[in-house]
Each structure stands twice: as C-alpha cells, then as structure tokens.
C-alpha cells in the first residue's frame, strides 16, 4: 500500500433491503478497484440521532463471510445501540469465495509476484468501506470506528495505523498480526520483509495516539510496550487491554467490552451496564444477507 492505490470510483449500488423493527440492513456492493466488487451489508438504526457514529467490521476466518455469527452478532448489537455498522465479505469468503480464501491458492500466493499482499488488499478494502460510509448522510465522519476478530483484528490494527479517519478501534483476538514466514499462521497474515525490523510489539504501538482497546484470549506478553508508549505521552486513558481467557472467538464478553469502549468515546457513556448484548439477537440466513 505504499504508495496507496488510486481511489477510483466506488460505483456503489444498494441491491436490496431487509427491514427489521429497530433497524434495516441494506445489501450493498461497491468496487474497491475498477471491476473488483465488494459485497457488503450496511446496518442502519431507525431511531438514532443522525448523523451517527459508524463502525467498520472486517472479519476473520471462521468459515463464513458477512453472514458468520461473529460478524452478525456485533453488527446487530451495534445498530441496536444507535451505531451504523458496516460488514462485508473479505476476499475469498461469502459471496467472494471463489477468490481463493485465506490459505495458499493461485490467487493469494501469486499476489506476491505482483508486489502485493492479501493483507494489503484487505486493509485497502477497510479504507474503501470508510470511503463508502463518507457518502452516506446517516454517518458522522468524525466518529468512525473499527473492530474485527482474528484476521479481522489484524486488519483493524493495520487500518487504524494507516487511516486517520479511524478515531477509535477495538482489535479482538488479534494474535496473528504479523507472520514471520510460510507455514506460520494464515497466508493473508504474511507480509514479506517486515521482520526483523518491525516486530509485533512495534507494530501494535504504531496505533498511537488513537483510542484503542486490545481484547485478546490470552495474555499478550508484548502489549506492555504499547501501554508504555501511551503512558509516556500522558494519554494512558486512550489505551485499553482486556484478556478473556479464551476461546479464540469474538465472544459475548468481547462484544460487551467493545460496546463499552465505543460508547465511552463516541457517545460519552462510561457505564458498562449500558454496554450489554441486546436480548434475543436473531441472526439472518446467508441467503437473506
């Protein structure tokens, strides 16, 4: 992503709408590159004060795309709290499954031969999703957040570093943020030539000075380096860290910590009791989305 690709026209289309009692889901597609379609869902609250804060939700590798329960649960939770939430199928998942997935394939490994990485394209699509949100009158451009789990947590970290429009972030179970070589984790996490000059601890600290809550399923032995950076510059309240003690998932505990973090900085509500999962979250079928 250096230099950043040209911001070509998104050519967005709303191709369908799903109406629910307190929100609607718009089925959207846009072009991250000319002719390269991103299939997305935009969750819009019906009773919020607009323009509202918006959260982009890149996803990880749990089998589905924007329809997987990890993505749907948090998107529904966010929209029912008054946020606009955007989800989409990452490259190789959901409606884009034929593009190769996150393991070695003709699509993913051959990117290296062109000077690109799959993570680079994924982070670019986070940025292009924000470009799309900027076209929506429902969205407050000064209150853009990002959260994702596993590979989506990695995308969240990189996008938060690279895109100043992201003001608040919550990467979740982000263990694979930088891979050293082939065979270590997923190929979409592998970015050649970073190591050893950029280590995981250095990479995480580059989110400074954004307001970032790290949520991990096990203790991150290197997170103190990031904490110390925030403390050194006197903004330790902008740094958050939660250990859930497993599993590797975007769990209810993770969601409620994430809600509380965004509520604090975007809504001025610093009350964990108001950051609980809404009751009776009902998931949509893949066909509906």
HELIX and SHEET records of a PDB file:
HELIX    1   1 UNK A   69  UNK A   80  1                                  12    
HELIX    2   2 UNK A   94  UNK A   99  5                                   6    
HELIX    3   3 UNK A  109  UNK A  114  5                                   6    
HELIX    4   4 UNK A  118  UNK A  133  1                                  16    
HELIX    5   5 UNK A  151  UNK A  162  1                                  12    
HELIX    6   6 UNK A  187  UNK A  189  5                                   3    
HELIX    7   7 UNK A  200  UNK A  205  1                                   6    
HELIX    8   8 UNK A  223  UNK A  232  1                                  10    
HELIX    9   9 UNK A  236  UNK A  238  5                                   3    
HELIX   10  10 UNK A  252  UNK A  262  1                                  11    
HELIX   11  11 UNK A  263  UNK A  267  3                                   5    
HELIX   12  12 UNK A  272  UNK A  274  5                                   3    
SHEET    1   A 9 UNK A  13  UNK A  19  0                                        
SHEET    2   A 9 UNK A  23  UNK A  33 -1                                        
SHEET    3   A 9 UNK A  36  UNK A  45 -1                                        
SHEET    4   A 9 UNK A  84  UNK A  88 -1                                        
SHEET    5   A 9 UNK A  52  UNK A  57  1                                        
SHEET    6   A 9 UNK A 139  UNK A 149  1                                        
SHEET    7   A 9 UNK A 166  UNK A 172  1                                        
SHEET    8   A 9 UNK A 211  UNK A 216  1                                        
SHEET    9   A 9 UNK A 239  UNK A 243  1                                        
END                                                                             
